[in-house]
């Protein structure tokens, strides 16, 4: 099987992006985009113009849909490279790869996602002391803990933009887990932050849920968080 892997490349954030189209031949039925990039970076590939292909800068981790490191745009949609199969991604003999747009580009497909940690700090996603989860909240806490912090939800969200007040699902999913543990007196301290950075900005489009690699039930997590932080207050 043959596919053209079309990669939006740049050597640094200051460079103008350019496209490099790489003919790629494979035999395996379940070869992923991540494995294809590894092979390209092993060397020996030439692009359509006959030029040698320099190693592609991208981020990877576990390779098993556990860490979210390899998030990128695949045919214009945010997805994990390790969970995207060439046979499913190929359109008219081509797969288009690009970096996520809502993060600063470092080089090629590599972006700086440190803003996600900054957002968690803004919402104070931590407990001051050990806290047990009640049996009633156990399922909610477990589902919220599965967030990969990959950034796909930020990319898809129509309400999130860099430096904006709304912090998107990557922030409210971990906070939903925290809310299931905190005693009532501690919950009061973060309701104001939630109202400012989540409740006021979310348009309930739920584009985040459609692209979430972990398939989190973000609609129910959001509803649960709203109930705990907003409606019970009133």
Biotite code that builds the C-alpha atoms (Angstrom):
import biotite.structure as struc

atoms = struc.array([
    struc.Atom([0.000, 0.000, 0.000], chain_id="A", res_id=1, res_name="UNK", atom_name="CA", element="C"),
    struc.Atom([1.200, 3.511, -0.793], chain_id="A", res_id=2, res_name="UNK", atom_name="CA", element="C"),
    struc.Atom([0.225, 6.863, 0.661], chain_id="A", res_id=3, res_name="UNK", atom_name="CA", element="C"),
    struc.Atom([1.582, 10.409, 0.431], chain_id="A", res_id=4, res_name="UNK", atom_name="CA", element="C"),
    struc.Atom([2.255, 11.772, 3.918], chain_id="A", res_id=5, res_name="UNK", atom_name="CA", element="C"),
    struc.Atom([1.892, 15.537, 3.579], chain_id="A", res_id=6, res_name="UNK", atom_name="CA", element="C"),
    struc.Atom([3.542, 17.308, 6.544], chain_id="A", res_id=7, res_name="UNK", atom_name="CA", element="C"),
    struc.Atom([3.427, 21.018, 7.378], chain_id="A", res_id=8, res_name="UNK", atom_name="CA", element="C"),
    struc.Atom([7.022, 21.732, 8.382], chain_id="A", res_id=9, res_name="UNK", atom_name="CA", element="C"),
    struc.Atom([9.089, 24.551, 9.789], chain_id="A", res_id=10, res_name="UNK", atom_name="CA", element="C"),
    struc.Atom([12.499, 24.546, 11.463], chain_id="A", res_id=11, res_name="UNK", atom_name="CA", element="C"),
    struc.Atom([11.417, 26.968, 14.196], chain_id="A", res_id=12, res_name="UNK", atom_name="CA", element="C"),
    struc.Atom([8.491, 29.132, 15.216], chain_id="A", res_id=13, res_name="UNK", atom_name="CA", element="C"),
    struc.Atom([9.996, 32.063, 13.280], chain_id="A", res_id=14, res_name="UNK", atom_name="CA", element="C"),
    struc.Atom([10.199, 30.194, 9.952], chain_id="A", res_id=15, res_name="UNK", atom_name="CA", element="C"),
    struc.Atom([7.539, 30.250, 7.287], chain_id="A", res_id=16, res_name="UNK", atom_name="CA", element="C"),
    struc.Atom([5.720, 26.892, 7.171], chain_id="A", res_id=17, res_name="UNK", atom_name="CA", element="C"),
    struc.Atom([6.231, 24.713, 4.111], chain_id="A", res_id=18, res_name="UNK", atom_name="CA", element="C"),
    struc.Atom([4.680, 21.459, 2.983], chain_id="A", res_id=19, res_name="UNK", atom_name="CA", element="C"),
    struc.Atom([6.718, 18.342, 2.391], chain_id="A", res_id=20, res_name="UNK", atom_name="CA", element="C"),
    struc.Atom([5.041, 15.426, 0.639], chain_id="A", res_id=21, res_name="UNK", atom_name="CA", element="C"),
    struc.Atom([6.633, 12.068, 1.370], chain_id="A", res_id=22, res_name="UNK", atom_name="CA", element="C"),
    struc.Atom([5.745, 8.893, -0.564], chain_id="A", res_id=23, res_name="UNK", atom_name="CA", element="C"),
    struc.Atom([5.321, 6.143, 2.003], chain_id="A", res_id=24, res_name="UNK", atom_name="CA", element="C"),
    struc.Atom([4.895, 2.434, 1.227], chain_id="A", res_id=25, res_name="UNK", atom_name="CA", element="C"),
    struc.Atom([3.748, -0.031, 3.873], chain_id="A", res_id=26, res_name="UNK", atom_name="CA", element="C"),
    struc.Atom([2.373, -3.554, 4.151], chain_id="A", res_id=27, res_name="UNK", atom_name="CA", element="C"),
    struc.Atom([1.017, -3.778, 7.717], chain_id="A", res_id=28, res_name="UNK", atom_name="CA", element="C"),
    struc.Atom([-2.745, -3.620, 8.097], chain_id="A", res_id=29, res_name="UNK", atom_name="CA", element="C"),
    struc.Atom([-2.688, -1.646, 11.357], chain_id="A", res_id=30, res_name="UNK", atom_name="CA", element="C"),
    struc.Atom([0.227, 0.746, 10.917], chain_id="A", res_id=31, res_name="UNK", atom_name="CA", element="C"),
    struc.Atom([-0.357, 4.013, 12.788], chain_id="A", res_id=32, res_name="UNK", atom_name="CA", element="C"),
    struc.Atom([0.670, 7.571, 11.960], chain_id="A", res_id=33, res_name="UNK", atom_name="CA", element="C"),
    struc.Atom([3.063, 7.420, 14.912], chain_id="A", res_id=34, res_name="UNK", atom_name="CA", element="C"),
    struc.Atom([4.827, 4.333, 13.569], chain_id="A", res_id=35, res_name="UNK", atom_name="CA", element="C"),
    struc.Atom([5.013, 5.894, 10.107], chain_id="A", res_id=36, res_name="UNK", atom_name="CA", element="C"),
    struc.Atom([6.724, 8.983, 11.547], chain_id="A", res_id=37, res_name="UNK", atom_name="CA", element="C"),
    struc.Atom([9.185, 6.774, 13.410], chain_id="A", res_id=38, res_name="UNK", atom_name="CA", element="C"),
    struc.Atom([10.091, 5.018, 10.165], chain_id="A", res_id=39, res_name="UNK", atom_name="CA", element="C"),
    struc.Atom([10.522, 8.308, 8.332], chain_id="A", res_id=40, res_name="UNK", atom_name="CA", element="C"),
    struc.Atom([12.817, 9.549, 11.102], chain_id="A", res_id=41, res_name="UNK", atom_name="CA", element="C"),
    struc.Atom([14.886, 6.366, 10.875], chain_id="A", res_id=42, res_name="UNK", atom_name="CA", element="C"),
    struc.Atom([16.138, 7.734, 7.539], chain_id="A", res_id=43, res_name="UNK", atom_name="CA", element="C"),
    struc.Atom([16.304, 6.786, 3.896], chain_id="A", res_id=44, res_name="UNK", atom_name="CA", element="C"),
    struc.Atom([13.180, 8.630, 2.707], chain_id="A", res_id=45, res_name="UNK", atom_name="CA", element="C"),
    struc.Atom([12.943, 11.183, -0.094], chain_id="A", res_id=46, res_name="UNK", atom_name="CA", element="C"),
    struc.Atom([10.074, 13.546, -0.783], chain_id="A", res_id=47, res_name="UNK", atom_name="CA", element="C"),
    struc.Atom([8.222, 13.955, -4.082], chain_id="A", res_id=48, res_name="UNK", atom_name="CA", element="C"),
    struc.Atom([10.886, 16.332, -5.375], chain_id="A", res_id=49, res_name="UNK", atom_name="CA", element="C"),
    struc.Atom([13.639, 13.816, -4.657], chain_id="A", res_id=50, res_name="UNK", atom_name="CA", element="C"),
    struc.Atom([15.099, 15.700, -1.683], chain_id="A", res_id=51, res_name="UNK", atom_name="CA", element="C"),
    struc.Atom([16.190, 13.831, 1.429], chain_id="A", res_id=52, res_name="UNK", atom_name="CA", element="C"),
    struc.Atom([13.679, 13.992, 4.277], chain_id="A", res_id=53, res_name="UNK", atom_name="CA", element="C"),
    struc.Atom([15.160, 15.420, 7.458], chain_id="A", res_id=54, res_name="UNK", atom_name="CA", element="C"),
    struc.Atom([13.837, 13.999, 10.778], chain_id="A", res_id=55, res_name="UNK", atom_name="CA", element="C"),
    struc.Atom([10.380, 15.309, 11.626], chain_id="A", res_id=56, res_name="UNK", atom_name="CA", element="C"),
    struc.Atom([10.076, 17.019, 15.010], chain_id="A", res_id=57, res_name="UNK", atom_name="CA", element="C"),
    struc.Atom([7.066, 15.740, 16.934], chain_id="A", res_id=58, res_name="UNK", atom_name="CA", element="C"),
    struc.Atom([6.297, 14.609, 20.471], chain_id="A", res_id=59, res_name="UNK", atom_name="CA", element="C"),
    struc.Atom([5.640, 11.021, 21.482], chain_id="A", res_id=60, res_name="UNK", atom_name="CA", element="C"),
    struc.Atom([5.450, 9.074, 24.702], chain_id="A", res_id=61, res_name="UNK", atom_name="CA", element="C"),
    struc.Atom([3.824, 5.753, 25.469], chain_id="A", res_id=62, res_name="UNK", atom_name="CA", element="C"),
    struc.Atom([2.592, 4.979, 21.960], chain_id="A", res_id=63, res_name="UNK", atom_name="CA", element="C"),
    struc.Atom([-0.467, 3.324, 23.484], chain_id="A", res_id=64, res_name="UNK", atom_name="CA", element="C"),
    struc.Atom([-3.051, 6.112, 23.875], chain_id="A", res_id=65, res_name="UNK", atom_name="CA", element="C"),
    struc.Atom([-2.147, 6.599, 27.537], chain_id="A", res_id=66, res_name="UNK", atom_name="CA", element="C"),
    struc.Atom([-0.227, 9.889, 27.678], chain_id="A", res_id=67, res_name="UNK", atom_name="CA", element="C"),
    struc.Atom([-1.631, 12.164, 24.943], chain_id="A", res_id=68, res_name="UNK", atom_name="CA", element="C"),
    struc.Atom([1.817, 13.408, 23.907], chain_id="A", res_id=69, res_name="UNK", atom_name="CA", element="C"),
    struc.Atom([1.413, 12.729, 20.176], chain_id="A", res_id=70, res_name="UNK", atom_name="CA", element="C"),
    struc.Atom([-1.614, 14.973, 19.615], chain_id="A", res_id=71, res_name="UNK", atom_name="CA", element="C"),
    struc.Atom([-1.578, 16.744, 16.240], chain_id="A", res_id=72, res_name="UNK", atom_name="CA", element="C"),
    struc.Atom([-3.879, 17.674, 13.390], chain_id="A", res_id=73, res_name="UNK", atom_name="CA", element="C"),
    struc.Atom([-4.534, 14.713, 11.106], chain_id="A", res_id=74, res_name="UNK", atom_name="CA", element="C"),
    struc.Atom([-6.473, 15.750, 8.016], chain_id="A", res_id=75, res_name="UNK", atom_name="CA", element="C"),
    struc.Atom([-7.445, 18.899, 9.879], chain_id="A", res_id=76, res_name="UNK", atom_name="CA", element="C"),
    struc.Atom([-8.840, 17.136, 12.960], chain_id="A", res_id=77, res_name="UNK", atom_name="CA", element="C"),
    struc.Atom([-7.118, 16.895, 16.380], chain_id="A", res_id=78, res_name="UNK", atom_name="CA", element="C"),
    struc.Atom([-6.155, 13.296, 17.132], chain_id="A", res_id=79, res_name="UNK", atom_name="CA", element="C"),
    struc.Atom([-3.434, 11.104, 18.611], chain_id="A", res_id=80, res_name="UNK", atom_name="CA", element="C"),
    struc.Atom([-0.895, 9.808, 16.101], chain_id="A", res_id=81, res_name="UNK", atom_name="CA", element="C"),
    struc.Atom([-0.605, 6.519, 18.015], chain_id="A", res_id=82, res_name="UNK", atom_name="CA", element="C"),
    struc.Atom([-4.355, 5.940, 17.714], chain_id="A", res_id=83, res_name="UNK", atom_name="CA", element="C"),
    struc.Atom([-4.738, 6.926, 14.051], chain_id="A", res_id=84, res_name="UNK", atom_name="CA", element="C"),
    struc.Atom([-4.308, 4.159, 11.491], chain_id="A", res_id=85, res_name="UNK", atom_name="CA", element="C"),
    struc.Atom([-3.065, 4.931, 7.995], chain_id="A", res_id=86, res_name="UNK", atom_name="CA", element="C"),
    struc.Atom([-5.834, 2.850, 6.419], chain_id="A", res_id=87, res_name="UNK", atom_name="CA", element="C"),
    struc.Atom([-8.471, 4.968, 8.187], chain_id="A", res_id=88, res_name="UNK", atom_name="CA", element="C"),
    struc.Atom([-6.781, 8.348, 7.647], chain_id="A", res_id=89, res_name="UNK", atom_name="CA", element="C"),
    struc.Atom([-5.919, 8.055, 3.959], chain_id="A", res_id=90, res_name="UNK", atom_name="CA", element="C"),
    struc.Atom([-8.056, 10.306, 1.774], chain_id="A", res_id=91, res_name="UNK", atom_name="CA", element="C"),
    struc.Atom([-7.463, 10.274, -1.978], chain_id="A", res_id=92, res_name="UNK", atom_name="CA", element="C"),
    struc.Atom([-4.102, 8.644, -1.372], chain_id="A", res_id=93, res_name="UNK", atom_name="CA", element="C"),
    struc.Atom([-2.917, 11.295, 1.073], chain_id="A", res_id=94, res_name="UNK", atom_name="CA", element="C"),
    struc.Atom([-2.660, 12.014, 4.801], chain_id="A", res_id=95, res_name="UNK", atom_name="CA", element="C"),
    struc.Atom([-2.138, 15.625, 5.888], chain_id="A", res_id=96, res_name="UNK", atom_name="CA", element="C"),
    struc.Atom([-0.300, 16.260, 9.180], chain_id="A", res_id=97, res_name="UNK", atom_name="CA", element="C"),
    struc.Atom([0.026, 19.637, 10.901], chain_id="A", res_id=98, res_name="UNK", atom_name="CA", element="C"),
    struc.Atom([0.700, 20.952, 14.423], chain_id="A", res_id=99, res_name="UNK", atom_name="CA", element="C"),
    struc.Atom([-2.148, 21.919, 16.728], chain_id="A", res_id=100, res_name="UNK", atom_name="CA", element="C"),
    struc.Atom([-3.106, 25.533, 16.017], chain_id="A", res_id=101, res_name="UNK", atom_name="CA", element="C"),
    struc.Atom([-3.969, 26.770, 19.496], chain_id="A", res_id=102, res_name="UNK", atom_name="CA", element="C"),
    struc.Atom([-0.497, 26.258, 20.939], chain_id="A", res_id=103, res_name="UNK", atom_name="CA", element="C"),
    struc.Atom([2.825, 27.949, 20.057], chain_id="A", res_id=104, res_name="UNK", atom_name="CA", element="C"),
    struc.Atom([4.705, 25.946, 17.425], chain_id="A", res_id=105, res_name="UNK", atom_name="CA", element="C"),
    struc.Atom([8.242, 24.880, 18.357], chain_id="A", res_id=106, res_name="UNK", atom_name="CA", element="C"),
    struc.Atom([9.111, 23.082, 15.100], chain_id="A", res_id=107, res_name="UNK", atom_name="CA", element="C"),
    struc.Atom([7.308, 20.871, 12.570], chain_id="A", res_id=108, res_name="UNK", atom_name="CA", element="C"),
    struc.Atom([4.537, 19.020, 14.483], chain_id="A", res_id=109, res_name="UNK", atom_name="CA", element="C"),
    struc.Atom([5.930, 19.905, 17.910], chain_id="A", res_id=110, res_name="UNK", atom_name="CA", element="C"),
    struc.Atom([4.038, 22.505, 19.973], chain_id="A", res_id=111, res_name="UNK", atom_name="CA", element="C"),
    struc.Atom([4.434, 24.010, 23.429], chain_id="A", res_id=112, res_name="UNK", atom_name="CA", element="C"),
    struc.Atom([1.479, 22.887, 25.585], chain_id="A", res_id=113, res_name="UNK", atom_name="CA", element="C"),
    struc.Atom([2.743, 24.318, 28.877], chain_id="A", res_id=114, res_name="UNK", atom_name="CA", element="C"),
    struc.Atom([-0.321, 26.588, 28.987], chain_id="A", res_id=115, res_name="UNK", atom_name="CA", element="C"),
    struc.Atom([-2.341, 23.547, 30.039], chain_id="A", res_id=116, res_name="UNK", atom_name="CA", element="C"),
    struc.Atom([-0.367, 23.252, 33.275], chain_id="A", res_id=117, res_name="UNK", atom_name="CA", element="C"),
    struc.Atom([-0.768, 26.998, 33.761], chain_id="A", res_id=118, res_name="UNK", atom_name="CA", element="C"),
    struc.Atom([-4.542, 26.592, 33.406], chain_id="A", res_id=119, res_name="UNK", atom_name="CA", element="C"),
    struc.Atom([-4.622, 23.848, 36.047], chain_id="A", res_id=120, res_name="UNK", atom_name="CA", element="C"),
    struc.Atom([-2.735, 26.142, 38.408], chain_id="A", res_id=121, res_name="UNK", atom_name="CA", element="C"),
    struc.Atom([-5.189, 28.953, 37.673], chain_id="A", res_id=122, res_name="UNK", atom_name="CA", element="C"),
    struc.Atom([-8.082, 26.721, 38.746], chain_id="A", res_id=123, res_name="UNK", atom_name="CA", element="C"),
    struc.Atom([-6.095, 25.436, 41.752], chain_id="A", res_id=124, res_name="UNK", atom_name="CA", element="C"),
    struc.Atom([-6.474, 21.754, 40.819], chain_id="A", res_id=125, res_name="UNK", atom_name="CA", element="C"),
    struc.Atom([-5.113, 20.266, 44.011], chain_id="A", res_id=126, res_name="UNK", atom_name="CA", element="C"),
    struc.Atom([-6.260, 19.209, 47.448], chain_id="A", res_id=127, res_name="UNK", atom_name="CA", element="C"),
    struc.Atom([-4.648, 20.663, 50.554], chain_id="A", res_id=128, res_name="UNK", atom_name="CA", element="C"),
    struc.Atom([-4.783, 17.307, 52.303], chain_id="A", res_id=129, res_name="UNK", atom_name="CA", element="C"),
    struc.Atom([-5.676, 13.691, 51.636], chain_id="A", res_id=130, res_name="UNK", atom_name="CA", element="C"),
    struc.Atom([-9.347, 13.229, 50.810], chain_id="A", res_id=131, res_name="UNK", atom_name="CA", element="C"),
    struc.Atom([-11.421, 10.099, 50.317], chain_id="A", res_id=132, res_name="UNK", atom_name="CA", element="C"),
    struc.Atom([-13.968, 9.655, 47.546], chain_id="A", res_id=133, res_name="UNK", atom_name="CA", element="C"),
    struc.Atom([-17.438, 8.620, 48.593], chain_id="A", res_id=134, res_name="UNK", atom_name="CA", element="C"),
    struc.Atom([-18.932, 5.567, 46.926], chain_id="A", res_id=135, res_name="UNK", atom_name="CA", element="C"),
    struc.Atom([-21.558, 7.802, 45.352], chain_id="A", res_id=136, res_name="UNK", atom_name="CA", element="C"),
    struc.Atom([-18.882, 9.901, 43.606], chain_id="A", res_id=137, res_name="UNK", atom_name="CA", element="C"),
    struc.Atom([-16.477, 7.074, 42.736], chain_id="A", res_id=138, res_name="UNK", atom_name="CA", element="C"),
    struc.Atom([-17.549, 6.710, 39.098], chain_id="A", res_id=139, res_name="UNK", atom_name="CA", element="C"),
    struc.Atom([-17.381, 10.466, 38.484], chain_id="A", res_id=140, res_name="UNK", atom_name="CA", element="C"),
    struc.Atom([-13.916, 10.686, 40.017], chain_id="A", res_id=141, res_name="UNK", atom_name="CA", element="C"),
    struc.Atom([-12.640, 7.759, 37.976], chain_id="A", res_id=142, res_name="UNK", atom_name="CA", element="C"),
    struc.Atom([-13.957, 9.114, 34.669], chain_id="A", res_id=143, res_name="UNK", atom_name="CA", element="C"),
    struc.Atom([-12.465, 12.537, 35.324], chain_id="A", res_id=144, res_name="UNK", atom_name="CA", element="C"),
    struc.Atom([-9.076, 10.995, 36.142], chain_id="A", res_id=145, res_name="UNK", atom_name="CA", element="C"),
    struc.Atom([-8.785, 9.555, 32.616], chain_id="A", res_id=146, res_name="UNK", atom_name="CA", element="C"),
    struc.Atom([-8.064, 12.957, 31.026], chain_id="A", res_id=147, res_name="UNK", atom_name="CA", element="C"),
    struc.Atom([-4.812, 12.697, 29.014], chain_id="A", res_id=148, res_name="UNK", atom_name="CA", element="C"),
    struc.Atom([-4.095, 16.455, 28.933], chain_id="A", res_id=149, res_name="UNK", atom_name="CA", element="C"),
    struc.Atom([-3.441, 16.022, 25.211], chain_id="A", res_id=150, res_name="UNK", atom_name="CA", element="C"),
    struc.Atom([-4.976, 19.345, 24.136], chain_id="A", res_id=151, res_name="UNK", atom_name="CA", element="C"),
    struc.Atom([-7.358, 17.947, 21.517], chain_id="A", res_id=152, res_name="UNK", atom_name="CA", element="C"),
    struc.Atom([-10.335, 19.499, 23.305], chain_id="A", res_id=153, res_name="UNK", atom_name="CA", element="C"),
    struc.Atom([-8.736, 22.963, 23.286], chain_id="A", res_id=154, res_name="UNK", atom_name="CA", element="C"),
    struc.Atom([-8.112, 22.639, 19.569], chain_id="A", res_id=155, res_name="UNK", atom_name="CA", element="C"),
    struc.Atom([-11.730, 21.732, 18.810], chain_id="A", res_id=156, res_name="UNK", atom_name="CA", element="C"),
    struc.Atom([-13.416, 24.138, 21.243], chain_id="A", res_id=157, res_name="UNK", atom_name="CA", element="C"),
    struc.Atom([-15.026, 27.189, 19.564], chain_id="A", res_id=158, res_name="UNK", atom_name="CA", element="C"),
    struc.Atom([-14.893, 29.119, 22.845], chain_id="A", res_id=159, res_name="UNK", atom_name="CA", element="C"),
    struc.Atom([-11.240, 28.560, 23.747], chain_id="A", res_id=160, res_name="UNK", atom_name="CA", element="C"),
    struc.Atom([-8.480, 30.801, 22.460], chain_id="A", res_id=161, res_name="UNK", atom_name="CA", element="C"),
    struc.Atom([-4.996, 31.517, 23.851], chain_id="A", res_id=162, res_name="UNK", atom_name="CA", element="C"),
    struc.Atom([-4.931, 34.096, 26.656], chain_id="A", res_id=163, res_name="UNK", atom_name="CA", element="C"),
    struc.Atom([-8.721, 33.951, 27.001], chain_id="A", res_id=164, res_name="UNK", atom_name="CA", element="C"),
    struc.Atom([-10.519, 33.456, 30.321], chain_id="A", res_id=165, res_name="UNK", atom_name="CA", element="C"),
    struc.Atom([-12.240, 30.201, 29.335], chain_id="A", res_id=166, res_name="UNK", atom_name="CA", element="C"),
    struc.Atom([-9.919, 27.253, 30.052], chain_id="A", res_id=167, res_name="UNK", atom_name="CA", element="C"),
    struc.Atom([-11.799, 24.427, 28.263], chain_id="A", res_id=168, res_name="UNK", atom_name="CA", element="C"),
    struc.Atom([-12.420, 20.758, 29.082], chain_id="A", res_id=169, res_name="UNK", atom_name="CA", element="C"),
    struc.Atom([-8.776, 19.950, 29.850], chain_id="A", res_id=170, res_name="UNK", atom_name="CA", element="C"),
    struc.Atom([-9.228, 22.094, 32.959], chain_id="A", res_id=171, res_name="UNK", atom_name="CA", element="C"),
    struc.Atom([-12.773, 21.254, 34.050], chain_id="A", res_id=172, res_name="UNK", atom_name="CA", element="C"),
    struc.Atom([-12.337, 17.466, 33.709], chain_id="A", res_id=173, res_name="UNK", atom_name="CA", element="C"),
    struc.Atom([-9.592, 17.279, 36.386], chain_id="A", res_id=174, res_name="UNK", atom_name="CA", element="C"),
    struc.Atom([-11.532, 19.763, 38.496], chain_id="A", res_id=175, res_name="UNK", atom_name="CA", element="C"),
    struc.Atom([-14.577, 17.485, 38.358], chain_id="A", res_id=176, res_name="UNK", atom_name="CA", element="C"),
    struc.Atom([-12.433, 14.786, 39.948], chain_id="A", res_id=177, res_name="UNK", atom_name="CA", element="C"),
    struc.Atom([-11.261, 17.180, 42.635], chain_id="A", res_id=178, res_name="UNK", atom_name="CA", element="C"),
    struc.Atom([-14.809, 18.239, 43.448], chain_id="A", res_id=179, res_name="UNK", atom_name="CA", element="C"),
    struc.Atom([-15.763, 14.659, 44.144], chain_id="A", res_id=180, res_name="UNK", atom_name="CA", element="C"),
    struc.Atom([-13.156, 14.549, 46.905], chain_id="A", res_id=181, res_name="UNK", atom_name="CA", element="C"),
    struc.Atom([-13.096, 17.956, 48.567], chain_id="A", res_id=182, res_name="UNK", atom_name="CA", element="C"),
    struc.Atom([-15.046, 18.704, 51.736], chain_id="A", res_id=183, res_name="UNK", atom_name="CA", element="C"),
    struc.Atom([-17.734, 21.347, 51.359], chain_id="A", res_id=184, res_name="UNK", atom_name="CA", element="C"),
    struc.Atom([-15.701, 24.134, 52.991], chain_id="A", res_id=185, res_name="UNK", atom_name="CA", element="C"),
    struc.Atom([-12.915, 23.726, 50.417], chain_id="A", res_id=186, res_name="UNK", atom_name="CA", element="C"),
    struc.Atom([-15.335, 23.626, 47.494], chain_id="A", res_id=187, res_name="UNK", atom_name="CA", element="C"),
    struc.Atom([-16.498, 27.115, 48.375], chain_id="A", res_id=188, res_name="UNK", atom_name="CA", element="C"),
    struc.Atom([-13.012, 28.473, 47.759], chain_id="A", res_id=189, res_name="UNK", atom_name="CA", element="C"),
    struc.Atom([-12.888, 27.407, 44.109], chain_id="A", res_id=190, res_name="UNK", atom_name="CA", element="C"),
    struc.Atom([-16.462, 28.127, 43.006], chain_id="A", res_id=191, res_name="UNK", atom_name="CA", element="C"),
    struc.Atom([-15.552, 31.671, 42.034], chain_id="A", res_id=192, res_name="UNK", atom_name="CA", element="C"),
    struc.Atom([-12.692, 30.452, 39.846], chain_id="A", res_id=193, res_name="UNK", atom_name="CA", element="C"),
    struc.Atom([-14.938, 27.885, 38.200], chain_id="A", res_id=194, res_name="UNK", atom_name="CA", element="C"),
    struc.Atom([-17.619, 30.464, 37.441], chain_id="A", res_id=195, res_name="UNK", atom_name="CA", element="C"),
    struc.Atom([-15.064, 32.807, 35.825], chain_id="A", res_id=196, res_name="UNK", atom_name="CA", element="C"),
    struc.Atom([-12.979, 30.337, 33.854], chain_id="A", res_id=197, res_name="UNK", atom_name="CA", element="C"),
    struc.Atom([-15.447, 27.546, 32.994], chain_id="A", res_id=198, res_name="UNK", atom_name="CA", element="C"),
    struc.Atom([-19.130, 28.303, 33.528], chain_id="A", res_id=199, res_name="UNK", atom_name="CA", element="C"),
    struc.Atom([-19.193, 31.791, 31.958], chain_id="A", res_id=200, res_name="UNK", atom_name="CA", element="C"),
    struc.Atom([-17.180, 30.761, 28.894], chain_id="A", res_id=201, res_name="UNK", atom_name="CA", element="C"),
    struc.Atom([-18.582, 27.359, 27.930], chain_id="A", res_id=202, res_name="UNK", atom_name="CA", element="C"),
    struc.Atom([-21.095, 27.478, 25.074], chain_id="A", res_id=203, res_name="UNK", atom_name="CA", element="C"),
    struc.Atom([-22.026, 23.784, 25.544], chain_id="A", res_id=204, res_name="UNK", atom_name="CA", element="C"),
    struc.Atom([-21.061, 22.960, 21.950], chain_id="A", res_id=205, res_name="UNK", atom_name="CA", element="C"),
    struc.Atom([-19.416, 19.773, 23.262], chain_id="A", res_id=206, res_name="UNK", atom_name="CA", element="C"),
    struc.Atom([-16.972, 19.683, 20.351], chain_id="A", res_id=207, res_name="UNK", atom_name="CA", element="C"),
    struc.Atom([-14.522, 18.581, 23.057], chain_id="A", res_id=208, res_name="UNK", atom_name="CA", element="C"),
    struc.Atom([-16.415, 15.346, 23.646], chain_id="A", res_id=209, res_name="UNK", atom_name="CA", element="C"),
    struc.Atom([-16.419, 14.473, 19.950], chain_id="A", res_id=210, res_name="UNK", atom_name="CA", element="C"),
    struc.Atom([-12.613, 14.603, 19.661], chain_id="A", res_id=211, res_name="UNK", atom_name="CA", element="C"),
    struc.Atom([-11.610, 13.311, 23.123], chain_id="A", res_id=212, res_name="UNK", atom_name="CA", element="C"),
    struc.Atom([-9.221, 10.337, 22.621], chain_id="A", res_id=213, res_name="UNK", atom_name="CA", element="C"),
    struc.Atom([-10.144, 9.009, 26.076], chain_id="A", res_id=214, res_name="UNK", atom_name="CA", element="C"),
    struc.Atom([-13.843, 9.213, 25.166], chain_id="A", res_id=215, res_name="UNK", atom_name="CA", element="C"),
    struc.Atom([-14.649, 11.023, 28.394], chain_id="A", res_id=216, res_name="UNK", atom_name="CA", element="C"),
    struc.Atom([-18.342, 11.774, 29.026], chain_id="A", res_id=217, res_name="UNK", atom_name="CA", element="C"),
    struc.Atom([-17.584, 15.487, 29.147], chain_id="A", res_id=218, res_name="UNK", atom_name="CA", element="C"),
    struc.Atom([-21.244, 16.471, 28.974], chain_id="A", res_id=219, res_name="UNK", atom_name="CA", element="C"),
    struc.Atom([-22.028, 14.632, 32.219], chain_id="A", res_id=220, res_name="UNK", atom_name="CA", element="C"),
    struc.Atom([-18.795, 15.800, 33.886], chain_id="A", res_id=221, res_name="UNK", atom_name="CA", element="C"),
    struc.Atom([-19.675, 19.386, 33.004], chain_id="A", res_id=222, res_name="UNK", atom_name="CA", element="C"),
    struc.Atom([-23.224, 18.993, 34.276], chain_id="A", res_id=223, res_name="UNK", atom_name="CA", element="C"),
    struc.Atom([-21.948, 17.433, 37.488], chain_id="A", res_id=224, res_name="UNK", atom_name="CA", element="C"),
    struc.Atom([-19.426, 20.229, 38.005], chain_id="A", res_id=225, res_name="UNK", atom_name="CA", element="C"),
    struc.Atom([-22.079, 22.863, 37.385], chain_id="A", res_id=226, res_name="UNK", atom_name="CA", element="C"),
    struc.Atom([-24.345, 21.190, 39.939], chain_id="A", res_id=227, res_name="UNK", atom_name="CA", element="C"),
    struc.Atom([-21.624, 21.074, 42.576], chain_id="A", res_id=228, res_name="UNK", atom_name="CA", element="C"),
    struc.Atom([-20.235, 24.539, 41.984], chain_id="A", res_id=229, res_name="UNK", atom_name="CA", element="C"),
    struc.Atom([-23.076, 26.703, 40.783], chain_id="A", res_id=230, res_name="UNK", atom_name="CA", element="C"),
    struc.Atom([-26.538, 25.363, 41.494], chain_id="A", res_id=231, res_name="UNK", atom_name="CA", element="C"),
    struc.Atom([-25.879, 24.058, 44.999], chain_id="A", res_id=232, res_name="UNK", atom_name="CA", element="C"),
    struc.Atom([-24.454, 27.449, 45.843], chain_id="A", res_id=233, res_name="UNK", atom_name="CA", element="C"),
    struc.Atom([-27.749, 29.053, 44.868], chain_id="A", res_id=234, res_name="UNK", atom_name="CA", element="C"),
])
